[in-house]
Amino acid sequence: MTHSPPEAGARLMQQLRAAFILEGTTYTAWCRAQGIDPSLVRQAVYGTWGGPKGRAVRAQVIRAAGLRGAA
């Protein structure tokens, strides 16, 4: 399991939230539409849920937000 520095996770969360707003939705709305608890996605982004499923969720949200090179 890998943990990213808290600053990196916080910055990525800001980028994700902004990207979803620019797309006309929100981070929370996207999470709910995917059937994923927003707190679990946040854990994946911050690296505290860093196992295979957490990494997959992190990659999924990054792709959905359209962020390139953020993984």
N, C-alpha and C positions, 0 to 999 in steps of 0.2 A: 504494500500500500504506500502511495506517495502522497505527501502533503505539500501543497504549494504555500509560499509565504502568505500570511493573512492579507498583506497589501495587494498582492497579485489577485487574490480571490475577490477582494472588495472592488478593485478596478474592473475586473471582468464583469462583476455583477452590474456595475454602473453602465458598462458598455452594452450588456445584454438588455437592460431596462430601456436604455436610449434607443437601441436598434428596434425593439418591439414597438415603442411609441412612434418611431418614424414610419413603421409599417401600419400604423393605425390600430394597434392592439396594445396589450400590456403583457408583461412577463407572467403575472398571475393568471390572466385569461388564457395565455398559451398553455401554461401548466395544466390548468383545469380541463382545457380542450383535449389534452393528451392523456388525461386521467392520472396525472402524476401530482402528488402533493408538492406544492411550491417549496416547502421547507426541505424536502428531499433533494430537489434540484439545487437549492442553495447550498446544501451540504456537499453535493457533487462539485459545484463550482468552486467552493472554498477548499476542496480537497479532503474534507473530513470523512466523506463517503468515497474512498478512493479505490475500492475493489473493482472488479470487472464490470459489474452493473452500474456502479457510480460513474466510472469512466465512460461507459456507453451513454448514459443520460447526459453527462457533460458534453460529449461530442454532439449528441442530438440537439440540445438546446443551442449550442454554438452554430450548428448548421442552419437551424430554423431561424435564428436571428440574422443570418447572413454575414456573420463575422468570419473573415478569412485570417488564418494564421494565429488565431487566439487559442487554439488547443495546445 
